[in-house]
Amino acid sequence: MKTQLNRLLSAGILAACTLAALPGIALAATIGPLTGDTAAQAPLGADTTSRYATDFIDDNLLASFASGSLGGLFSLGSSVEIRYLGTGAARDASLLFGDSELFQTRSGCSYATALADDFCLIDSIGLSRTLGGLAAGSVLNFTLLGQAQLVGGAAALRPSAQTFGSLASARWIDLGGGQVLLGFEEGSDASYNDMVFLLSGVTTVAPAVPEPSSLALLGAGLLALALKRRAAA
């Protein structure tokens, strides 16, 4: 009996190690520091308070987010780079991955400041972070925490804070070569360009589902572990 339990336990450990390396099995991500320099930026569209990195974004590309794709994004390998490219929203917001804040979207140039200063710069535009420690095929689900916005006209006002998930409130444009532009909608005009990010090292193709036999081995190993602990007690 003891030998059988040890065999099951070994099989379960092997299955767990195998599953950790399979597509779609997420590991705990590490969040790298902000790197790079504040990018050259300018207002795009009709809103003079917007700011976008002009080396990456123009009016035509900005307009194309409205017809962008909806759905999951997945890591190609063990790391993904995300770069902030700009905002057309009045409110400030924070982009999160898990519980970790990646960017503040109007840092250094709030809406009120931009109304009075046509040349203020958002210091986080152009900066990037690296998400590491991922399993290939990990689902990349980002959260945007929008703050209340109580200054400006009716189109700018946001009476309360809101939360937006990238799977429901964002659209992406596949640039090829593992790069995707991700744009959020935080209002009601369905432009999906209110906050824009560039992701590198990603794919839009869902990973393969782990084989049932691997899952069965993992279950057997966990059962063996439980029985062994019970026998020891």
N, C-alpha and C positions, 0 to 999 in steps of 0.2 A: 504493500500500500504506500509506504513511504517513497519507494522508488518511483511509483506511478505519479505521485504528487510532485516529486522533483522534476520528472519529465514534463508534466503539464506546466509547471512553473517556468521551466526553461523555455518551452515553446511560447508561452505568453510573453516573456521578456523579449524574445526574438521578434515576435509579432509586433510588440509595442515599438521596438526600434525601427522595424520596417515601416510601420504606419507613420512614424514621425518624419520619415523621408519621402512619403508619398505625397503627390499633389493634393492640395486642399487641406492638409493637416497643418494648422498654424502653430508656430512656436511663439514664445514670448518675444516681442519685438524690442530691439534697442533703438533709442532715438538719438541720433547724432546732433552735434551743436549746429547752430546757424553758421553757414559759410557763404562766402562771396561778398559782393559789393552791391550797394543800392544801385538799381538800374536806371538808365535814362527813361523818363516817363512823361506822359502828356495826357490831357483829357482827350477822350474819343467820343464820338457821337455828339448829341446835343447838350449833354450835361457837362458843364465846365468844372464841376467838382470831382468828376471821375479821374482816375489815374491808372494808366496801363503802361507796361514795359513796351516801348515802341520798337525794340529790336525783335520782339516776338509777336506782337499783336497789332493788327490794323483794323480799320472799320469793317472791311469785308469779312475777315475772319471772325470778328466779334459778332457780326450778324448771323454767321453760320451756326452758332450754338443753339439757336432756336429750333433747328432741324437736326440737332445732334442725336446720338444714340443713348438709350437708357439701358442700364443693366450693370452687372458686376464687372469689376476689374480684378486681376490676379497678378501676383508677382511671378516674374519669369525665373528668378533665382532666389538667392538668400538676401538680397538687398534691393531697395527701391529708392530712387532720389525724387524728391518733390520740391519744386521751385514755385514761389509765389509770383504771379505775373500782373496782378492788378485788380481793381474794383470799380464798379460803377454804382455801388450802393452808398447811400448816405450814412447808414449805421456802421459802427465798428463791429467786428466779429472776431472770434477765435476759431481757428481750424484745429480739431483734435484728431488724434489717432489713438484709439483706446482712451485712456485717461490723460494722455500727454498732449500738451499744447504745442502745436507746430509753428503757427504764425498768428499775429494780430494784424488784421487787414487794413487798418487805417492808422497805424502807428506813426506818429510824427506829423500827421496831416489830417486831422479830424474834419468832418463835414463843415463845422462852424469855422474852422481855420481856413479851409479851402474856399469858402464863400468870400472871405476877406482877402485872401492871398492866392492869386492865380498860379503862383510859382512854388507853393509849398510841395514838398516831396514826402511820399510815404516811404519811410526808411526800410521797410521789410520787403518792398518790391524788388525782385531780382535775387533775393537770398534763397538758399536751399537748405534742406536737411536730408539726411540719409536714414532710412528705416532699415535696420539690420536684424539679423537673427531670425529671418523668415524661412519657412519651408517653401520650396518652389510650388507655385499654385495657390499660395495663401490668398484668401479673400481680403481685398483692401476696402474696408468700409470706413469712411471718414465722417466726422460730425462737425457741423458748423454751428457755433453758438452765437447767435445774433443778439446784440444788446439793444435795449430800448433806445429809440431816437426821437427826441422831443423838440428838435430845432428844425425849422424849415417849413416849406409848404406841404400841402396835403400828400403829394407824391413821395415826400421824404420821410414823413412821420411814421414811426413805428411805436405804438403806445406801450408795448411790453417786450421783454426778451423772448426769443424763440429759438428752437432747435431744429436743424435740418440735417437729415442723413443723406449721404451721397448716393445711396441706392434708389432713393425716391425723389430727391430734390435737386438732382444734378444731371447733366448730360455730358457725354464725352465725344471727342473727335479723335479718331485714330490717325496719327501722323505717320505710322509705319516705323519699323526699326525699333520697336519696343517703347515708343513714345506716344503718350496720349495727353491731350488737353482736357481738363476737367473744369466745367463751369457750373456754378451753383445759382439757383433761383431763390431769392429771399423775399420777393415781393409777389406781385400778381400779374405781371406783364408777360410771363413765360419767355423771357429773353435768354435765360440760363447763362448770363454772362456777368452776374452781379459780383462774383468773386471767381477768379480764374487761376488755375494752377497747371503746371507742366509736370507730368509724371514720366520718369524714365526707368526702364527695367520692368515693364508691365505688359500684360497681354489681355485681350478682351475675350479670349477663348476659355470657357470653363474647364477646370481640370477633370481628369478621369476619376470616377468614384472608386475607392478601395475595394478590392475583391472580397466577397463574403467570406472566403476561407480565411483571410487574414483577420477579419473581425471575429470569426469563430475562435481562432487561435488565441486572440487577445482575451476573449471571454473565458476560455478554458484556463488560461494562465491566472487570471484574476480569481476564478473559482478555486484553483489549486492553492493560491496564496491564502485565501480566506480559510480553507480547510486546514492548511498547515498551521496557521495561527491558532485556530480553534483546538487542534490536537495538542499544540504546545501548552495551551492554557489548561 
